[in-house]
Amino acid sequence: MRFAPRLLKPVLFCALVVLFGTGFAYSAEQDDSALFVDAFNAFQTKDYIRTIEQLDQLYRLFPDTPLRDVSLLLQARAALKSGNRELAAKVVNQFQAEFSDSPLKATIEDELLKLGIHQKKGEKLQPDKKLQSAAQKVRSAQLQQGRAAEQEKIGREKAVADHLSLTTAGTERNEHGRIAAEVADRQELRRRIEDVNDSLKLKDTFNSSPSTVSWKLP
């Protein structure tokens, strides 16, 4: 039953993707399972070129991954469906050499097995141009969609930044206006106080000065 633990991790990961969406795989820690699920999702959307690329990255970053057997089979099928018959044969032969006792051998398609036999005989395998063209169109469309999504994201972020900038500028203007109004009010109050003080000083001066009126007898 060595096969079951190898499949358990990607199966559980795929279940989480189904439950929470594909974004889960990207939010999770980048490990061999995340790369495998990304490759599997690409295969499901017929983006076979990305499947191959992601699995190549998995082998490069995690050479001892326990998912190598299922990854090789997935890559062989992606290569076949993308028209890369040479790669499909190479990968399926690699799988059979590394996992000769795996129960997964029974799931290999006859077409893949035949390609592997032809390659072992030294035969040159020509690519399927029609499948290659279709796979490239899907990859180009996915890249374009990704660029469009990125531009949309940048646009949203810029709109938010502009809104915050305008809001901040408006707040600053309002604050400046409030401060200016307070200064004007204080100046007006000071002027009124000074006027009152001046009036009181005049009154005190008038009350305290001696009378200058004199009476002369005839």
C-alpha positions as CSV (number, residue, x, y, z in Angstrom):
1,M,0.0,0.0,0.0
2,R,2.9,2.4,-0.6
3,F,0.9,4.0,-3.4
4,A,-1.9,5.3,-1.1
5,P,0.2,7.7,1.0
6,R,1.7,9.2,-2.2
7,L,-1.7,10.0,-3.5
8,L,-3.2,11.1,-0.2
9,K,-1.6,14.5,-0.1
10,P,-2.5,15.7,-3.6
11,V,-6.0,14.3,-3.3
12,L,-6.6,16.2,0.0
13,F,-5.1,19.3,-1.6
14,C,-7.4,19.0,-4.6
15,A,-10.4,18.6,-2.3
16,L,-9.5,21.9,-0.6
17,V,-9.2,23.5,-4.0
18,V,-12.7,22.3,-4.8
19,L,-14.1,23.6,-1.5
20,F,-12.3,26.9,-1.3
21,G,-11.5,27.7,-5.0
22,T,-8.2,27.8,-6.9
23,G,-7.0,30.8,-4.9
24,F,-6.4,28.4,-2.0
25,A,-3.4,26.9,-3.8
26,Y,-1.8,30.2,-4.2
27,S,-2.4,31.3,-0.7
28,A,-0.9,28.1,0.7
29,E,2.8,27.6,1.3
30,Q,4.6,27.0,-2.0
31,D,5.4,23.3,-1.8
32,D,5.3,20.2,-4.0
33,S,1.6,19.7,-3.4
34,A,0.8,23.3,-4.4
35,L,2.8,22.9,-7.7
36,F,1.1,19.6,-8.4
37,V,-2.4,21.1,-7.9
38,D,-1.5,24.0,-10.1
39,A,-0.4,21.6,-12.8
40,F,-3.5,19.5,-12.3
41,N,-5.7,22.6,-12.5
42,A,-4.0,23.7,-15.7
43,F,-4.5,20.2,-17.2
44,Q,-8.2,20.4,-16.3
45,T,-8.5,23.7,-18.3
46,K,-6.6,22.1,-21.2
47,D,-3.5,24.4,-20.6
48,Y,-1.2,21.5,-21.2
49,I,1.9,23.6,-21.7
50,R,1.5,25.1,-18.3
51,T,1.0,21.7,-16.8
52,I,4.4,20.6,-18.2
53,E,6.1,23.8,-17.0
54,Q,4.8,23.5,-13.5
55,L,5.8,19.8,-13.2
56,D,9.3,20.7,-14.5
57,Q,9.5,23.2,-11.7
58,L,8.3,20.7,-9.2
59,Y,11.1,18.2,-10.2
60,R,13.6,21.0,-10.0
61,L,12.6,22.4,-6.6
62,F,11.6,19.1,-5.0
63,P,13.7,16.3,-6.6
64,D,12.7,13.9,-3.8
65,T,9.0,14.6,-3.9
66,P,6.8,11.6,-3.1
67,L,4.5,12.9,-5.9
68,R,7.0,12.1,-8.6
69,D,5.1,9.0,-9.9
70,V,1.7,10.7,-10.3
71,S,3.5,13.8,-11.6
72,L,5.3,11.9,-14.3
73,L,2.1,10.3,-15.5
74,L,0.3,13.7,-15.5
75,Q,3.2,15.2,-17.5
76,A,3.2,12.4,-20.0
77,R,-0.5,12.8,-20.7
78,A,-0.1,16.6,-20.9
79,A,2.7,16.2,-23.4
80,L,0.6,13.8,-25.5
81,K,-2.3,16.1,-25.5
82,S,-0.1,19.1,-26.4
83,G,1.3,17.3,-29.4
84,N,4.8,16.8,-28.0
85,R,5.0,13.0,-28.7
86,E,8.7,12.9,-28.1
87,L,8.4,14.3,-24.6
88,A,5.4,12.0,-23.9
89,A,7.4,8.9,-24.8
90,K,10.4,10.1,-22.8
91,V,8.4,10.7,-19.7
92,V,6.3,7.5,-19.8
93,N,9.5,5.5,-20.3
94,Q,11.0,7.3,-17.3
95,F,8.0,6.5,-15.2
96,Q,8.2,2.8,-16.1
97,A,11.9,2.7,-15.3
98,E,11.6,4.4,-11.9
99,F,8.3,2.8,-10.8
100,S,8.3,-0.6,-12.5
101,D,6.2,-2.1,-9.7
102,S,3.7,0.7,-9.4
103,P,0.0,-0.2,-9.7
104,L,-0.3,3.0,-11.7
105,K,1.2,1.2,-14.7
106,A,-2.2,-0.3,-15.3
107,T,-3.6,3.2,-15.9
108,I,-1.2,4.1,-18.7
109,E,-3.0,4.6,-22.1
110,D,-2.1,2.3,-24.9
111,E,-1.1,5.3,-27.1
112,L,1.5,6.3,-24.5
113,L,2.9,2.8,-24.2
114,K,3.2,2.5,-28.0
115,L,5.1,5.9,-28.2
116,G,7.4,4.7,-25.4
117,I,8.1,1.5,-27.4
118,H,8.9,3.4,-30.6
119,Q,11.3,5.7,-28.8
120,K,13.1,2.7,-27.2
121,K,13.6,1.4,-30.7
122,G,15.3,4.7,-31.6
123,E,12.5,5.9,-33.8
124,K,12.1,9.7,-34.3
125,L,8.7,10.7,-33.1
126,Q,7.2,13.6,-35.0
127,P,5.0,16.2,-33.2
128,D,1.3,16.5,-33.7
129,K,1.2,19.9,-35.3
130,K,-2.6,20.3,-34.8
131,L,-2.4,19.5,-31.1
132,Q,0.6,21.7,-30.7
133,S,-1.2,24.7,-32.3
134,A,-4.3,24.1,-30.1
135,A,-2.2,23.9,-27.0
136,Q,-0.3,27.1,-27.8
137,K,-3.5,28.9,-28.4
138,V,-4.8,27.9,-25.0
139,R,-1.5,29.0,-23.4
140,S,-1.5,32.4,-25.2
141,A,-5.1,33.0,-24.2
142,Q,-4.3,32.2,-20.5
143,L,-1.4,34.5,-20.6
144,Q,-3.4,37.3,-22.1
145,Q,-6.1,36.7,-19.5
146,G,-3.5,36.8,-16.8
147,R,-2.1,40.1,-18.1
148,A,-5.6,41.6,-18.4
149,A,-6.4,40.5,-14.8
150,E,-3.1,42.1,-13.7
151,Q,-3.9,45.4,-15.5
152,E,-7.3,45.4,-13.9
153,K,-5.8,44.9,-10.5
154,I,-3.3,47.7,-11.1
155,G,-6.2,49.9,-12.3
156,R,-8.2,49.1,-9.1
157,E,-5.2,49.8,-6.9
158,K,-4.5,53.1,-8.7
159,A,-8.2,54.2,-8.4
160,V,-8.0,53.4,-4.6
161,A,-4.8,55.4,-4.3
162,D,-6.2,58.3,-6.2
163,H,-9.3,58.3,-4.1
164,L,-7.2,58.3,-0.9
165,S,-5.1,61.1,-2.3
166,L,-8.1,63.2,-3.1
167,T,-9.6,62.5,0.3
168,T,-6.4,63.4,2.0
169,A,-6.1,66.6,0.0
170,G,-9.7,67.5,0.8
171,T,-9.1,66.8,4.5
172,E,-6.0,68.9,4.5
173,R,-7.9,71.7,2.8
174,N,-10.7,71.5,5.3
175,E,-8.2,71.5,8.1
176,H,-6.4,74.5,6.7
177,G,-9.7,76.3,6.3
178,R,-10.7,75.4,9.9
179,I,-7.4,76.7,11.3
180,A,-7.7,79.9,9.2
181,A,-11.2,80.5,10.5
182,E,-10.1,79.9,14.1
183,V,-7.2,82.5,13.6
184,A,-9.7,85.0,12.1
185,D,-12.1,84.5,15.1
186,R,-9.3,85.0,17.6
187,Q,-8.1,88.1,15.8
188,E,-11.7,89.5,15.8
189,L,-12.1,88.7,19.5
190,R,-8.8,90.3,20.3
191,R,-9.8,93.4,18.4
192,R,-13.1,93.6,20.3
193,I,-11.3,93.2,23.6
194,E,-8.9,96.0,22.7
195,D,-11.8,98.2,21.8
196,V,-13.5,97.5,25.1
197,N,-10.2,98.2,27.0
198,D,-9.8,101.5,25.1
199,S,-13.3,102.6,26.0
200,L,-12.7,101.7,29.7
201,K,-9.5,103.7,29.7
202,L,-11.3,106.8,28.3
203,K,-14.0,106.5,30.9
204,D,-11.5,106.3,33.7
205,T,-9.6,109.3,32.4
206,F,-12.7,111.4,32.3
207,N,-13.8,110.5,35.8
208,S,-10.5,111.1,37.4
209,S,-9.6,114.5,35.9
210,P,-10.4,117.7,38.0
211,S,-13.0,120.1,36.8
212,T,-11.6,123.0,34.7
213,V,-14.7,125.2,35.1
214,S,-14.0,128.5,37.2
215,W,-16.5,131.1,38.3
216,K,-15.5,134.8,38.5
217,L,-17.4,137.4,40.6
218,P,-18.4,140.5,38.8
